[in-house]
Amino acid sequence: MPTITSVSPLRAVEGGRVTIRGSGFSADALPAVRLGDVPARIAFASTTRLVVIVPAEVNGGRVDVKVSGVSLQTAYITVGARWATGLHQVDNPVFDRRGNLFVTYSGSRGQESPVSIFRVTSDGTRESFVSGIVNATSLAFGPDGLLYVSSRFEGSVYRVKEDGVQERVASDLGVACGLAFDDDGWLYVGDRSGTIFRVRDGRANPFATLPPSVAAFHLAMSNARELFVTGPTLNAYDPVYRISREGEVRTLPCPLGRPQGLAFDGDGTLHVVDALAGASGVYRFAGLERPPELVVSGAALVGLAFGPRGETVVTSNDTAYRFD
């Protein structure tokens, strides 16, 4: 009699791939797999493993995983709910202290979109927040509680007041993308042509040098004030960079296929989006020297953020998905 022994990962969004492991699955005809009441397409099948794709009709919540022929046994996964759509996200979204999520419409190079940044309230209402920043790219909240945003087109960083009015606070930063603050108030900016700048009072100095990226640099600051950076290249695998307070560059020992957005959760654990074709997902580094674990699967993910009340959001280019 066929049985299910495990399902992984336990969280996914539409288009994500979920692996069901077990024994005795049919080798002659594909079994039927349902997520809740919705049939799921099988991408791979063997007698011990099934890989299914989460259908778009499953939008949020804990759903059961059922395989035909497996009786009296049900597994479960949690599917992220679509929280905001119609975006153009190229890096992480960010939460404020009240649980509002800020996302971008970055646009193609030189495109001045009608809205640069949206604010999504906890009930899912999307509001226009900032206009006039060309190619709004990366977001970070500063120690002053205000939102900072980079423009990769201008090579600038803007500070946004609570009413959405912005002012430029730094410029001449190359192809400015990833942003992060340390606990001393220094702003770090990733220029995808290879330089990490450290900025204060509008003055920028080179802090570290990395190989250029074909997409963007993504930055995250750890509790120990080490700066972590990803920047996909044309290589088959790319590392996650770990930069000390003094600017010494090291790499984590386990590279990823196409690392994108990265963030630390409330416990200080690093999570990185890997957007390798066909295997996109969020990986958790429980130990920085050990291989990471896939914890969220999704199609073409680029960013993630952790909220003040335990929320997790992952984003593709055009959609933000929420797990409570």
Backbone bond lengths (Angstrom), bond angles and torsions (degrees), N, CA, C in turn:
res aa  C-N    CA-C-N  psi(-1)  N-CA   C-N-CA  omega(-1)  CA-C   N-CA-C  phi
1 M - - - 1.463 - - 1.528 109.14 -
2 P 1.355 118.77 132.38 1.458 120.31 -179.69 1.532 111.85 -67.41
3 T 1.339 114.88 146.27 1.456 121.04 179.02 1.522 109.79 -137.53
4 I 1.350 115.74 156.92 1.466 122.90 173.79 1.526 107.31 -105.18
5 T 1.330 115.82 129.28 1.467 119.37 177.97 1.522 112.69 -105.74
6 S 1.345 117.90 -28.30 1.466 119.71 179.31 1.512 110.49 -163.49
7 V 1.332 115.00 158.45 1.464 122.84 173.63 1.524 106.83 -132.99
8 S 1.329 116.66 135.21 1.463 119.44 178.94 1.530 110.33 -151.60
9 P 1.350 116.87 147.65 1.458 124.99 -10.37 1.522 110.05 -72.61
10 L 1.321 116.00 171.60 1.462 120.17 -177.78 1.513 112.64 -87.60
11 R 1.350 117.40 -3.64 1.461 121.13 175.30 1.525 109.08 -131.80
12 A 1.323 115.43 142.14 1.460 120.62 -178.03 1.524 109.06 -157.53
13 V 1.330 115.67 164.58 1.458 121.85 171.37 1.522 107.73 -126.03
14 E 1.313 115.72 173.38 1.466 119.64 -177.18 1.529 110.72 -51.89
15 G 1.328 115.12 138.24 1.457 120.86 -178.53 1.509 114.31 85.00
16 G 1.332 117.32 -10.36 1.456 120.56 178.89 1.518 111.59 -73.67
17 R 1.330 115.35 157.89 1.458 121.36 -179.38 1.520 109.59 -106.62
18 V 1.317 115.92 129.00 1.460 122.80 -179.33 1.522 107.79 -118.12
19 T 1.336 115.70 131.90 1.456 121.41 -178.33 1.525 110.10 -102.02
20 I 1.320 115.70 125.83 1.464 123.04 176.54 1.522 107.30 -107.34
21 R 1.314 116.32 117.95 1.461 120.48 178.83 1.522 109.95 -106.53
22 G 1.317 115.41 147.66 1.455 119.89 -178.84 1.508 110.82 -179.14
23 S 1.303 115.40 -147.67 1.470 120.71 179.47 1.517 109.09 -150.34
24 G 1.322 114.73 152.68 1.452 120.62 173.83 1.509 115.31 77.10
25 F 1.346 118.12 14.37 1.459 118.82 175.93 1.534 108.94 -65.39
26 S 1.304 116.56 150.22 1.455 121.11 -174.58 1.526 111.37 -63.28
27 A 1.338 115.91 131.56 1.463 121.17 176.35 1.518 111.66 -95.94
28 D 1.329 117.09 -12.26 1.466 121.06 -176.25 1.521 112.62 -94.18
29 A 1.316 117.53 -35.35 1.471 121.30 180.00 1.524 108.16 -142.13
30 L 1.331 115.93 144.21 1.458 119.66 -178.96 1.522 109.96 -63.72
31 P 1.332 117.46 132.22 1.466 118.57 173.48 1.515 110.09 -72.03
32 A 1.298 116.53 161.24 1.468 120.70 174.30 1.523 108.62 -89.86
33 V 1.328 115.96 134.24 1.461 121.46 177.96 1.524 108.02 -120.84
34 R 1.322 115.59 132.84 1.460 120.87 178.65 1.530 108.84 -124.71
35 L 1.321 115.03 138.54 1.458 122.26 170.60 1.518 106.57 -106.50
36 G 1.320 116.52 107.90 1.456 118.95 -167.97 1.510 108.50 63.95
37 D 1.329 116.25 -126.28 1.466 120.52 179.13 1.524 112.59 -98.80
38 V 1.346 117.66 7.62 1.461 121.07 -171.92 1.526 110.24 -107.09
39 P 1.338 118.52 128.77 1.469 119.95 175.74 1.522 110.24 -65.68
40 A 1.335 116.34 140.77 1.460 122.09 178.68 1.522 109.62 -112.87
41 R 1.330 116.05 137.26 1.467 120.53 179.04 1.521 109.90 -73.99
42 I 1.336 115.93 137.00 1.459 122.11 179.34 1.521 108.72 -91.91
43 A 1.351 116.66 123.75 1.465 121.63 178.97 1.517 112.10 -94.10
44 F 1.332 116.87 -23.55 1.467 121.59 178.69 1.520 107.95 -153.72
45 A 1.336 115.55 145.58 1.464 118.84 179.48 1.518 110.72 -146.87
46 S 1.321 115.75 138.78 1.462 123.46 169.64 1.518 106.72 -145.78
47 T 1.301 117.15 -178.44 1.468 119.36 -179.35 1.527 112.10 -72.56
48 T 1.336 117.13 -14.29 1.473 120.04 -178.27 1.525 113.87 -120.80
49 R 1.356 117.57 -5.28 1.462 118.60 -175.15 1.516 110.77 -151.04
50 L 1.327 115.25 134.61 1.455 122.24 173.19 1.523 108.00 -125.32
51 V 1.326 116.76 134.97 1.465 121.72 174.45 1.519 107.21 -115.54
52 V 1.338 116.57 120.86 1.460 121.07 -177.38 1.516 109.77 -120.42
53 I 1.326 115.56 155.35 1.461 122.54 -179.05 1.519 108.98 -105.38
54 V 1.336 115.81 129.29 1.464 120.37 -178.22 1.529 109.17 -69.12
55 P 1.337 118.43 120.03 1.468 120.48 -178.92 1.516 112.00 -75.07
56 A 1.336 115.88 153.60 1.462 121.36 -178.65 1.520 112.25 -64.04
57 E 1.335 117.34 -21.93 1.467 120.21 -178.64 1.528 112.38 -70.17
58 V 1.329 117.20 -16.17 1.463 120.56 176.98 1.521 107.10 -92.90
59 N 1.312 117.16 104.89 1.467 121.09 -172.19 1.520 110.86 -122.91
60 G 1.303 115.23 78.44 1.457 119.11 170.30 1.512 114.42 99.95
61 G 1.346 114.79 142.23 1.452 121.35 173.12 1.516 113.58 102.92
62 R 1.317 113.67 175.90 1.461 121.70 178.39 1.521 108.40 -86.32
63 V 1.318 116.75 123.57 1.463 120.84 -176.79 1.524 109.22 -125.46
64 D 1.316 115.72 150.09 1.455 119.59 178.16 1.524 110.62 -86.31
65 V 1.318 114.78 151.21 1.464 123.40 179.39 1.518 107.16 -113.04
66 K 1.324 116.54 115.91 1.460 120.86 -176.45 1.520 109.69 -121.72
67 V 1.318 115.66 135.32 1.459 122.89 177.84 1.518 107.62 -116.97
68 S 1.324 116.56 129.82 1.461 119.78 -179.56 1.529 110.19 -61.07
69 G 1.300 114.89 138.70 1.456 120.84 -178.69 1.509 113.62 91.98
70 V 1.336 116.91 -14.50 1.469 120.96 176.61 1.520 106.84 -98.21
71 S 1.293 116.67 107.19 1.459 120.86 -176.01 1.517 110.81 -100.15
72 L 1.322 115.35 152.55 1.464 123.54 175.07 1.527 112.66 56.14
73 Q 1.348 117.01 29.26 1.455 120.76 179.98 1.526 108.72 -148.07
74 T 1.326 116.45 126.17 1.455 121.36 -179.95 1.517 109.06 -136.33
75 A 1.328 116.52 135.39 1.457 122.47 173.04 1.520 107.91 -106.55
76 Y 1.335 116.90 169.20 1.460 121.16 -176.90 1.527 110.43 -137.18
77 I 1.339 115.60 147.35 1.455 122.27 168.20 1.523 107.71 -132.93
78 T 1.327 116.91 163.37 1.460 122.34 174.60 1.523 108.57 -109.87
79 V 1.323 116.03 128.60 1.461 122.29 -177.94 1.522 108.93 -106.41
80 G 1.329 116.87 128.97 1.453 121.34 178.57 1.520 111.68 -68.93
81 A 1.320 115.61 140.26 1.464 121.39 -178.90 1.520 110.34 -89.77
82 R 1.333 116.49 140.26 1.465 120.25 173.08 1.524 108.67 -62.61
83 W 1.332 116.32 122.61 1.461 121.46 -175.75 1.527 111.69 -109.91
84 A 1.330 116.32 -33.04 1.463 120.91 177.24 1.518 108.00 -151.79
85 T 1.337 115.62 138.13 1.461 121.24 179.74 1.527 109.34 -128.63
86 G 1.330 115.90 176.24 1.457 119.84 179.83 1.516 112.99 72.16
87 L 1.332 116.97 32.45 1.457 122.23 -178.30 1.525 110.05 -102.38
88 H 1.324 115.23 172.48 1.461 120.82 162.22 1.513 106.46 -137.67
89 Q 1.332 114.09 90.07 1.459 122.36 -172.90 1.529 108.52 -100.01
90 V 1.338 117.13 129.97 1.460 120.38 178.38 1.528 112.03 -121.42
91 D 1.318 117.32 -1.59 1.461 122.66 176.70 1.525 107.17 -150.19
92 N 1.335 116.24 -167.86 1.459 119.54 -178.55 1.522 112.22 -65.55
93 P 1.331 117.50 145.81 1.466 119.91 159.93 1.525 107.77 -76.16
94 V 1.330 117.53 173.96 1.473 120.40 176.31 1.524 109.86 -139.03
95 F 1.329 115.96 149.27 1.459 123.24 174.00 1.524 109.73 -98.82
96 D 1.337 116.29 145.81 1.450 119.10 165.90 1.534 109.08 -92.24
97 R 1.331 116.25 -178.74 1.460 120.15 -174.47 1.527 112.41 -69.57
98 R 1.322 116.84 -18.72 1.468 120.57 -179.49 1.523 112.87 -91.92
99 G 1.323 117.18 -1.13 1.451 120.45 178.45 1.512 114.33 91.42
100 N 1.345 118.13 8.94 1.461 120.49 171.86 1.526 108.96 -77.83
101 L 1.322 115.79 142.66 1.459 121.61 179.86 1.524 109.11 -105.58
102 F 1.337 116.71 136.75 1.457 122.01 178.87 1.527 108.66 -113.19
103 V 1.327 115.20 128.62 1.460 122.67 -176.25 1.521 108.16 -132.59
104 T 1.322 116.83 164.86 1.464 120.72 -174.78 1.528 112.27 -115.34
105 Y 1.326 114.23 157.99 1.458 120.42 157.78 1.521 104.87 -117.24
106 S 1.336 115.20 94.17 1.460 120.20 -169.63 1.525 112.35 -76.85
107 G 1.314 117.05 -41.68 1.461 120.76 177.79 1.521 113.41 78.37
108 S 1.324 115.13 169.42 1.462 121.20 177.27 1.520 109.82 -74.36
109 R 1.311 116.80 166.43 1.456 120.93 -173.31 1.530 111.53 -54.84
110 G 1.330 115.96 125.32 1.458 122.09 177.87 1.518 114.66 81.67
111 Q 1.342 117.40 -2.75 1.464 120.42 -178.77 1.524 110.34 -78.43
112 E 1.320 116.91 123.72 1.459 121.54 175.66 1.522 107.81 -96.99
113 S 1.299 116.58 94.52 1.460 121.47 -177.03 1.520 110.04 -74.46
114 P 1.342 118.12 155.41 1.468 120.53 -179.07 1.523 113.32 -58.22
115 V 1.335 117.19 -34.85 1.461 121.91 177.77 1.521 107.94 -126.97
116 S 1.328 117.00 128.61 1.458 121.30 179.14 1.518 111.69 -88.42
117 I 1.354 116.97 -40.06 1.457 122.42 -176.61 1.522 108.93 -136.31
118 F 1.324 115.85 134.18 1.457 122.34 173.73 1.529 109.39 -106.53
119 R 1.321 115.49 151.30 1.462 122.14 170.24 1.518 107.67 -111.34
120 V 1.336 116.47 128.76 1.460 121.78 179.41 1.520 107.43 -111.99
121 T 1.316 116.98 118.12 1.461 121.02 -177.71 1.524 110.31 -76.69
122 S 1.318 115.63 168.61 1.463 119.82 -176.42 1.522 112.79 -62.38
123 D 1.339 118.00 -23.08 1.464 119.80 178.03 1.533 112.44 -90.20
124 G 1.342 116.91 5.27 1.452 120.73 175.57 1.507 114.96 93.45
125 T 1.323 118.90 5.65 1.461 121.09 178.04 1.520 109.95 -76.33
126 R 1.320 117.10 126.53 1.458 121.86 178.95 1.520 109.75 -98.13
127 E 1.339 116.26 126.23 1.455 122.51 -177.16 1.526 110.09 -122.78
128 S 1.325 116.93 140.28 1.461 120.36 171.56 1.525 108.37 -66.79
129 F 1.341 116.79 132.89 1.462 119.51 -176.27 1.523 112.82 -121.82
130 V 1.332 118.14 -42.94 1.471 121.84 -177.97 1.522 108.89 -136.11
131 S 1.324 115.54 137.96 1.465 122.17 172.41 1.523 108.60 -127.11
132 G 1.339 116.01 159.47 1.454 120.28 171.49 1.510 116.42 93.92
133 I 1.335 119.07 -1.70 1.465 120.72 175.82 1.527 107.41 -97.78
134 V 1.322 116.43 116.30 1.460 120.64 -176.82 1.528 109.07 -76.81
135 N 1.325 115.37 128.66 1.471 122.11 179.94 1.518 112.27 53.63
136 A 1.327 116.52 52.83 1.467 120.39 171.94 1.523 108.24 -54.99
137 T 1.330 116.16 127.00 1.465 119.47 -166.39 1.519 112.69 -118.14
138 S 1.316 118.03 -65.68 1.454 122.00 -175.55 1.517 110.26 -121.13
139 L 1.339 115.41 151.42 1.459 122.31 -174.85 1.520 110.24 -126.98
140 A 1.336 115.96 146.48 1.463 121.04 173.73 1.512 108.25 -159.53
141 F 1.331 116.22 145.10 1.462 120.48 172.71 1.518 109.07 -92.31
142 G 1.345 114.91 133.88 1.446 120.82 -179.78 1.511 112.19 -88.15
143 P 1.337 117.12 173.91 1.464 120.99 177.59 1.519 113.44 -63.99
144 D 1.324 116.79 -16.59 1.465 120.92 175.96 1.520 112.32 -83.53
145 G 1.344 117.62 0.81 1.457 122.09 -179.77 1.507 114.76 80.29
146 L 1.329 117.82 4.66 1.458 121.84 -179.13 1.524 110.64 -99.62
147 L 1.327 114.47 156.69 1.452 121.64 -178.14 1.530 109.70 -85.83
148 Y 1.333 115.51 136.20 1.463 122.45 175.06 1.516 108.21 -116.54
149 V 1.340 115.84 143.33 1.456 120.67 -177.05 1.525 109.20 -141.11
150 S 1.326 115.97 138.35 1.462 120.15 177.47 1.526 109.96 -96.61
151 S 1.333 115.33 151.37 1.460 123.25 171.35 1.516 107.63 -116.76
152 R 1.317 117.31 110.50 1.464 119.87 -179.06 1.525 110.62 -70.28
153 F 1.329 117.93 -23.96 1.468 121.48 179.35 1.521 110.73 -72.27
154 E 1.330 117.28 -42.75 1.463 121.39 -177.20 1.522 112.88 -90.68
155 G 1.341 118.04 -17.58 1.457 119.90 -172.76 1.515 111.56 68.67
156 S 1.341 116.04 37.18 1.461 121.39 -173.94 1.518 110.83 -128.28
157 V 1.336 114.92 164.29 1.461 122.56 171.40 1.520 107.83 -125.38
158 Y 1.333 115.62 135.95 1.459 122.70 179.14 1.530 109.59 -114.44
159 R 1.318 114.57 149.41 1.464 122.26 170.59 1.519 107.49 -107.26
160 V 1.341 115.66 133.21 1.462 120.60 -174.85 1.528 109.24 -113.00
161 K 1.310 116.31 125.85 1.461 121.01 177.77 1.525 109.79 -77.68
162 E 1.315 116.34 170.66 1.463 120.17 -175.07 1.524 112.86 -65.76
163 D 1.324 117.63 -20.18 1.467 120.27 176.97 1.524 112.49 -90.75
164 G 1.348 117.62 5.66 1.457 121.34 177.64 1.515 114.67 90.08
165 V 1.313 118.24 -3.28 1.470 121.13 177.99 1.527 108.57 -76.63
166 Q 1.348 116.42 132.39 1.457 119.99 -176.00 1.526 111.38 -113.93
167 E 1.330 114.73 154.03 1.456 121.58 173.75 1.521 108.89 -138.09
168 R 1.330 116.20 141.64 1.455 120.25 -179.76 1.526 109.34 -76.27
169 V 1.344 116.11 132.31 1.461 120.09 -178.44 1.525 112.75 -118.60
170 A 1.315 118.22 -11.17 1.462 121.14 177.37 1.522 108.64 -158.88
171 S 1.328 116.31 148.21 1.465 120.80 -179.66 1.522 109.51 -146.42
172 D 1.331 116.41 -178.53 1.469 123.34 -178.31 1.529 111.23 58.10
173 L 1.336 116.37 45.95 1.465 122.49 -176.59 1.524 111.80 -111.00
174 G 1.331 117.68 25.67 1.458 120.88 178.64 1.513 111.12 66.98
175 V 1.326 116.08 -138.12 1.464 121.44 175.90 1.535 106.00 -91.66
176 A 1.329 115.26 81.93 1.464 121.33 -171.03 1.520 110.41 -70.83
177 C 1.339 115.68 128.24 1.465 119.20 177.30 1.516 109.77 -135.91
178 G 1.339 119.61 -98.07 1.453 121.32 -170.83 1.516 115.14 -55.21
179 L 1.351 116.20 143.27 1.458 123.15 -179.94 1.525 110.05 -129.41
180 A 1.335 116.25 145.54 1.465 121.74 172.89 1.518 108.20 -159.48
181 F 1.337 116.84 147.21 1.459 123.22 175.01 1.517 109.58 -111.15
182 D 1.354 116.63 147.38 1.454 119.18 168.90 1.529 108.82 -100.19
183 D 1.338 116.45 176.92 1.458 119.22 -173.81 1.524 112.95 -78.02
184 D 1.339 117.48 -1.43 1.457 121.23 172.56 1.524 112.23 -97.10
185 G 1.334 116.35 1.68 1.455 120.29 177.35 1.515 115.77 91.05
186 W 1.332 118.12 2.75 1.465 120.35 175.85 1.537 109.18 -73.15
187 L 1.320 115.25 138.98 1.457 122.34 175.23 1.525 108.38 -101.35
188 Y 1.332 115.64 131.32 1.457 121.80 177.18 1.529 108.27 -109.40
189 V 1.328 115.05 133.88 1.467 121.46 -176.50 1.517 108.50 -128.54
190 G 1.326 116.43 129.47 1.459 121.02 178.64 1.515 111.14 -94.34
191 D 1.319 116.83 117.85 1.465 123.19 171.98 1.525 106.61 -92.38
192 R 1.328 116.71 116.00 1.466 118.72 -170.80 1.521 113.06 -64.31
193 S 1.328 118.40 -9.95 1.459 119.61 174.95 1.519 111.83 -78.37
194 G 1.353 118.32 -3.92 1.445 119.80 168.59 1.509 117.89 132.96
195 T 1.329 119.04 -3.55 1.457 121.10 -176.29 1.526 110.86 -110.81
196 I 1.337 115.86 136.60 1.451 121.19 166.94 1.528 106.77 -100.64
197 F 1.327 116.84 119.68 1.462 122.07 179.48 1.526 110.17 -95.77
198 R 1.323 114.99 148.91 1.453 121.59 169.77 1.522 107.42 -114.28
199 V 1.345 115.65 127.44 1.465 120.77 -167.00 1.526 110.39 -125.71
200 R 1.330 115.27 139.28 1.472 121.40 169.53 1.528 107.83 -154.14
201 D 1.345 114.76 137.94 1.471 121.54 178.37 1.521 111.64 52.95
202 G 1.329 115.64 36.41 1.454 120.37 176.01 1.510 115.24 81.70
203 R 1.319 117.82 -5.38 1.471 121.42 -179.27 1.521 109.23 -100.98
204 A 1.328 115.48 130.02 1.463 121.94 -176.45 1.521 110.05 -115.84
205 N 1.329 115.20 137.01 1.454 122.15 175.56 1.519 109.61 -130.49
206 P 1.339 117.18 141.43 1.468 118.91 176.47 1.525 110.55 -61.04
207 F 1.321 116.03 135.26 1.458 122.06 -177.93 1.524 111.32 -112.25
208 A 1.331 117.48 -38.74 1.463 122.16 -179.75 1.521 108.35 -157.21
209 T 1.321 115.20 158.71 1.462 121.21 -179.69 1.521 109.33 -124.02
210 L 1.340 115.50 131.74 1.463 122.82 -179.86 1.525 109.09 -128.23
211 P 1.328 118.02 166.21 1.467 118.93 172.78 1.527 110.62 -61.74
212 P 1.329 118.33 144.73 1.476 120.19 178.95 1.524 110.93 -60.23
213 S 1.337 115.37 152.91 1.461 121.79 177.73 1.516 110.05 -108.09
214 V 1.328 116.10 148.49 1.459 120.31 176.88 1.522 111.45 -84.95
215 A 1.326 117.60 -10.27 1.462 120.49 -177.21 1.523 110.23 -123.28
216 A 1.318 117.35 -77.91 1.464 121.21 -178.17 1.513 108.30 -159.77
217 F 1.334 115.54 160.37 1.454 120.47 165.82 1.524 108.21 -92.83
218 H 1.333 115.39 140.44 1.454 122.42 176.22 1.523 107.18 -119.81
219 L 1.339 117.40 134.51 1.458 121.91 -172.90 1.516 111.23 -124.13
220 A 1.340 116.23 146.76 1.467 122.05 172.63 1.520 107.60 -150.20
221 M 1.337 116.67 138.44 1.456 122.27 -179.15 1.522 109.37 -104.11
222 S 1.350 116.64 131.19 1.451 121.14 179.70 1.521 110.55 -84.49
223 N 1.330 116.24 168.79 1.461 120.62 176.85 1.528 111.78 -63.54
224 A 1.337 116.44 -25.21 1.464 121.24 178.50 1.523 112.20 -86.73
225 R 1.321 116.48 8.35 1.462 124.66 179.66 1.524 111.64 62.15
226 E 1.309 115.56 36.72 1.450 120.82 166.65 1.522 107.44 -97.97
227 L 1.322 116.22 136.57 1.455 121.80 -179.26 1.524 109.09 -93.26
228 F 1.335 116.56 126.52 1.454 122.29 177.31 1.526 108.94 -108.26
229 V 1.325 115.60 136.02 1.467 121.13 -172.12 1.522 109.27 -136.81
230 T 1.333 116.04 139.31 1.464 121.59 167.39 1.521 108.08 -124.18
231 G 1.331 114.72 151.37 1.463 120.64 177.82 1.505 109.13 -162.14
232 P 1.328 118.40 98.81 1.469 120.17 -176.02 1.518 112.28 -62.78
233 T 1.335 115.52 142.12 1.458 122.85 176.77 1.527 107.98 -120.56
234 L 1.322 116.30 -162.98 1.465 120.35 176.83 1.525 111.82 -90.72
235 N 1.330 117.02 4.42 1.459 119.79 177.56 1.522 110.99 -71.28
236 A 1.337 115.95 160.69 1.464 120.14 178.20 1.518 111.17 -66.78
237 Y 1.343 117.00 -34.09 1.458 122.43 178.35 1.518 108.72 -136.92
238 D 1.325 115.76 147.03 1.461 121.30 179.20 1.519 109.66 -129.39
239 P 1.336 116.98 145.99 1.465 119.60 -178.34 1.518 112.15 -85.13
240 V 1.323 114.56 166.99 1.455 121.95 164.07 1.528 105.95 -97.02
241 Y 1.331 116.20 124.04 1.458 121.06 -177.35 1.531 110.20 -87.91
242 R 1.329 113.96 144.73 1.465 122.05 179.93 1.527 107.07 -128.10
243 I 1.350 116.51 114.23 1.454 121.11 -171.91 1.525 109.21 -115.52
244 S 1.308 116.09 126.00 1.463 121.54 -177.73 1.523 111.00 -73.64
245 R 1.330 116.23 173.06 1.469 121.27 177.75 1.519 111.72 -60.11
246 E 1.334 115.80 -26.82 1.459 120.17 -178.24 1.527 112.45 -90.01
247 G 1.343 118.01 -0.16 1.455 121.01 178.73 1.515 114.47 91.39
248 E 1.338 117.79 9.94 1.464 120.76 176.74 1.528 109.69 -74.57
249 V 1.319 116.46 127.90 1.455 122.04 -175.58 1.527 110.18 -100.05
250 R 1.339 115.98 124.75 1.455 122.93 171.15 1.533 108.12 -126.82
251 T 1.304 116.86 174.34 1.462 120.74 177.12 1.519 109.47 -129.00
252 L 1.329 115.37 148.86 1.460 119.24 171.87 1.526 108.90 -69.90
253 P 1.331 118.54 148.75 1.466 120.94 -172.29 1.521 114.69 -73.35
254 C 1.322 118.46 -11.43 1.468 120.76 -176.15 1.530 109.58 -114.48
255 P 1.337 118.55 97.79 1.467 120.15 179.74 1.520 111.79 -71.50
256 L 1.329 115.34 165.03 1.459 122.28 177.68 1.525 108.81 -120.59
257 G 1.340 115.61 170.17 1.451 119.20 -176.44 1.517 113.59 -73.62
258 R 1.316 116.72 -47.12 1.464 121.49 179.11 1.525 108.13 -151.63
259 P 1.331 117.67 74.86 1.464 120.69 -175.11 1.515 112.16 -66.42
260 Q 1.328 115.09 137.82 1.460 121.58 -177.87 1.534 108.78 -124.59
261 G 1.352 116.62 -126.64 1.446 120.21 -176.52 1.518 112.60 -60.42
262 L 1.343 115.98 149.37 1.460 120.94 178.59 1.517 108.64 -144.59
263 A 1.331 115.67 150.73 1.463 120.87 -176.61 1.513 108.82 -159.66
264 F 1.343 115.38 157.69 1.458 122.48 175.13 1.521 108.99 -102.87
265 D 1.342 115.83 136.49 1.457 119.23 177.44 1.527 110.01 -81.33
266 G 1.328 116.81 -176.47 1.448 121.28 -176.79 1.510 114.31 -63.87
267 D 1.336 117.50 -20.21 1.463 121.96 177.39 1.519 112.33 -91.73
268 G 1.343 116.90 1.09 1.456 120.13 -179.35 1.510 114.74 82.58
269 T 1.333 117.60 17.95 1.464 121.80 179.96 1.525 109.97 -92.39
270 L 1.321 116.13 132.34 1.461 121.91 -178.04 1.523 111.06 -76.04
271 H 1.331 115.94 134.70 1.457 123.15 172.41 1.526 108.16 -125.40
272 V 1.333 116.31 138.50 1.468 121.65 -177.79 1.520 109.08 -132.94
273 V 1.331 115.74 135.58 1.461 121.18 173.17 1.526 108.72 -82.99
274 D 1.321 115.96 129.37 1.463 121.29 172.04 1.518 107.27 -113.03
275 A 1.326 116.45 117.25 1.464 121.12 -175.25 1.513 112.57 -102.29
276 L 1.325 116.81 30.02 1.458 120.33 176.71 1.525 109.36 -60.18
277 A 1.327 116.60 133.90 1.460 121.54 -175.09 1.527 110.90 -55.10
278 G 1.321 115.66 129.27 1.452 121.51 176.69 1.509 114.74 83.90
279 A 1.344 117.68 -7.29 1.461 119.66 -177.98 1.523 110.55 -142.16
280 S 1.319 117.15 35.11 1.452 120.88 -176.86 1.519 110.76 -68.51
281 G 1.331 115.69 138.88 1.451 118.75 178.83 1.512 111.55 -178.90
282 V 1.330 114.75 177.44 1.458 122.79 176.75 1.520 108.00 -102.71
283 Y 1.335 115.61 129.98 1.459 121.78 -179.39 1.524 109.49 -112.48
284 R 1.314 116.22 136.75 1.457 122.75 179.62 1.526 109.45 -104.66
285 F 1.340 115.76 126.80 1.458 122.09 177.11 1.524 108.40 -96.21
286 A 1.328 117.00 87.05 1.463 120.50 179.57 1.519 110.76 -63.42
287 G 1.329 117.21 -29.88 1.459 124.03 172.10 1.510 107.37 -138.53
288 L 1.315 117.30 133.11 1.457 120.14 -172.77 1.525 112.61 -67.53
289 E 1.312 117.10 -18.27 1.458 120.07 -179.79 1.529 112.17 -98.56
290 R 1.321 117.68 2.55 1.467 121.20 -177.61 1.529 110.41 -114.45
291 P 1.329 117.81 157.09 1.471 120.12 177.39 1.524 111.04 -58.94
292 P 1.334 117.56 141.31 1.462 119.77 -179.89 1.514 112.04 -77.68
293 E 1.329 115.08 165.13 1.467 122.65 -179.44 1.528 109.00 -112.53
294 L 1.333 116.13 133.98 1.458 120.67 174.88 1.522 109.29 -71.34
295 V 1.344 117.16 121.15 1.465 120.36 -177.04 1.528 113.04 -116.84
296 V 1.330 118.49 -20.66 1.464 121.91 175.48 1.521 107.47 -139.64
297 S 1.316 116.96 132.08 1.460 121.39 176.76 1.520 109.82 -110.93
298 G 1.329 116.03 139.61 1.459 120.10 178.91 1.508 110.13 -164.17
299 A 1.315 116.70 168.41 1.457 121.59 -178.94 1.524 110.00 -92.03
300 A 1.331 116.99 123.29 1.465 123.47 171.96 1.524 113.11 54.76
301 L 1.327 117.14 46.30 1.456 120.52 177.45 1.528 110.36 -73.33
302 V 1.353 116.31 149.34 1.464 120.70 179.41 1.517 113.18 -128.59
303 G 1.342 119.20 -24.02 1.460 119.75 -174.25 1.507 112.37 -151.19
304 L 1.347 115.11 170.18 1.456 121.50 178.40 1.510 108.99 -156.30
305 A 1.336 115.68 162.18 1.462 121.52 178.08 1.519 108.43 -155.94
306 F 1.332 115.11 150.79 1.459 122.15 177.41 1.521 108.64 -114.60
307 G 1.351 115.87 130.55 1.451 121.25 -174.96 1.512 113.12 -90.71
308 P 1.334 116.46 171.67 1.467 121.18 -175.97 1.515 114.01 -71.26
309 R 1.335 118.28 -16.59 1.469 121.23 -179.36 1.529 111.82 -117.20
310 G 1.321 115.42 30.61 1.457 120.17 176.30 1.509 114.87 86.89
311 E 1.333 118.17 4.52 1.453 120.12 178.45 1.533 110.00 -68.21
312 T 1.326 115.51 148.67 1.457 121.82 170.30 1.517 107.64 -125.28
313 V 1.327 116.25 132.18 1.459 121.47 175.92 1.518 108.60 -123.48
314 V 1.324 116.21 133.87 1.461 121.63 170.66 1.521 107.47 -120.11
315 T 1.332 116.16 148.61 1.461 119.74 -177.12 1.521 111.02 -129.78
316 S 1.320 114.25 140.96 1.456 121.09 161.73 1.527 106.51 -91.63
317 N 1.315 117.64 -171.27 1.460 118.65 178.18 1.520 112.35 -60.93
318 D 1.347 117.41 -33.30 1.461 118.41 -171.43 1.521 115.29 -119.86
319 T 1.334 118.56 -2.90 1.462 120.49 -173.97 1.519 110.60 -140.60
320 A 1.337 115.79 140.26 1.466 122.27 171.73 1.532 108.15 -107.57
321 Y 1.339 116.02 131.13 1.460 122.89 -179.30 1.528 108.43 -114.79
322 R 1.319 115.31 141.73 1.471 119.90 -174.99 1.523 111.36 -119.02
323 F 1.339 115.26 136.56 1.458 123.85 168.11 1.516 107.11 -116.25
324 D 1.317 117.54 129.60 1.467 120.99 177.72 1.518 110.07 -92.17
